[in-house]
């Protein structure tokens, strides 16, 4: 899937389920056991390093946003 991001595709991860079922842990994980988001970021930045080693003038813009709904309260986070 990482290669598709470099072709301009957007991606979505949707975690839905009962409270306490492990959604937040699966997404974020811990330092010892990273979840999907840290692993995805690591893969993307490794790919950028590889591309920039061959083409140092290539620029990248990475945008990521998170949305969490907990107890009917919405929390947003957006980074670039």
N, C-alpha and C positions, 0 to 999 in steps of 0.2 A: 504494500500500500504506500510505503514511503516514496517510491519512484513516481507514483501518480501525483503526489503533492508537488513534485518538481516539474510536472507537466501542467500545473495550474488547477488541478482538481481540489475542491474543498472536501473535507472529511468531517464526519460526525460520529461521536461515540455516545450512545444513549443507554444509561443505566437506570433501570426501573425495577422496583421491588419493595418488599416489605422492610420496615425499619429493622435494622440489625442484621440484614442478610449479607452484608459485605460489599455493598456498592462503593462506598467511599474508600474502603481499603483496596478494592480492585483497581480503582482509578488512581489513587495516590500512593498507596502502599506505605512502606517505611524506608528508612535509610538502608537497612539490611535486605529488605525485600521490596524493591521499587515496583509500583503499579504500572498501569498502561501509559499514563501521561508522562511520567519521567522516562520510561523506556522509549516512548515515541520521540520525545525531545532529544534524547541521547542519539538515536538513530539519525534524526534530521541534521543535527549539528555535526555528526561524523561525516555525513554525506556532503555537507557544505565544505568542511575542511578538505575533503578529497577533491571536490570540484575546484576550489580556490587554489589548491596546490598546482593544478594544471593550468588554471586561468585566473590569475590573481586579481584581474580587473572586474571580474563578475561580481555583481552586488545581489544581495538577497533581502527580502522583506518578509518577516515572519510575523503573523498575527494569530493570536489564540484567544478565545473567549470561553469562559466557564459560566454555567448557570446551575444553581442548586436551588431546589425547592424543598424546604424542610419545615414541617408544621405549618404548611400553607404560607410560608414566608419565602420570598424570592431573594436570592443573593447572586449578584453578577460580578464577574471579574473579567477585565479585558486587558491584554498586554500586547505590545508591539515591539 
